[in-house]
Amino acid sequence: MKSKIIIVIMTAVITFSLAACGGGNTGSGGSGYKKDTLTIAHQRDDVYFSLIPLVMRHNSLMEKYLPEGIAVEWKNIDVQTDMRDAIVAGVVDIGVLPSSQLIIANAAGIPLIPISDFVGVRVGLYSFHDNIKSVDDIQVTTDKIFAASFGNASHTSFQIFCYEAFGDAQKFDTNIAPMSYADMWASVESSDDLAVGLIAFSDNLKADARPDLCTLILDLSPYVLNNSLGSMALTTEDFYNNNPTFIDAYRKASKEAVDFVLNNNHEAAVLLSNYWEYDISIIENELSMLPPSFGINESGFDALADFMFFIGTLKDEPRMLSEMPNYKDIPKN
């Protein structure tokens, strides 16, 4: 009962905030826009989830499709919940966030909906000890497992693996030691405290380059892709309904960005090397292994929502993709 009361209060506060923002993120229905600046946010540049926004920014694709006189403001907001709250408050019009944030928001009554595009991320389980060569070698409760945070794409993909392999999604949850990547590397280089780590881009490239410290024992990327554990462009229902011109421009720009990456692997890698400090050949390989998609995998999204409810991340039943008010407009794979 307490959790339901909290959700009701959150929803009321958010509704009040949207009302207070007024025209902050809405436009006139006739023209499809009223603002003179469109604000788009994504996480920091060296995150793989920022792939599509980086291409859009670098190639000025939003400016190509927006009406004349409309400016684009790009923001980096690394904390996912901060970005979500900024979208709801109208400070940000469109934000690129992990699909799990959309599922959590919807379950709490927060009115976010997807626009388009999907980018997964390569996740690996790396061993830091010579005697751990597979997941079966990990000792429950005693061998510490690094994760950047509970419930992120890396941790969730591992939980899905554990459910399929052992019938227990939370088999190793007591082993998880959340910390920053910087603290993880400092620990691995100076002690034996951490046994294994759930490592995603771009730190997976550092791990691949340090065979003296790290050995990949499980590739979790298939679990990421099959369950839509990636980023997508989100906005509020209010902004979506009142700004069709902006939404249409974003979809056209993101599709062109996705097509550019898919059809020009080398050129895309050269572009991204301006933001990711790795050799072009390494970036090319990463793009080949986890290419972006303009459409959203509906079955994967629904499977992720069901899984999050099943393991208790959500207290209320999730909203499936087909239940989104803009379902017919969402590009799907």
Secondary structure, DSSP 8 states (H G I E B T S, - for coil): -HHHHHHHHHHHHHHHHHHHHGGGG---TTTS---SEEEEEES-TTSGGGHHHHHHHHTTHHHHHS-TT-EEEEEE--SHHHHHHHHHHTS-SEEEEEHHHHHHHHHTT--EEEEEEEE---EEEEE-STT--SGGG--TTTSEEEESSTTSHHHHHHHHHHHHHHS-TTTTGGGEEE--HHHHHHHHHH-S-EEEEEEETTHHHHHHT-TTT-EEEEE-HHHHHHTT-SEEEEEEHHHHHH-HHHHHHHHHHHHHHHHHHHH-HHHHHHHHTTTS-S-HHHHHHHHHHS--BSSB-HHHHHHHHHHHHHTTS-SS----GGGSTTGGGS-B-
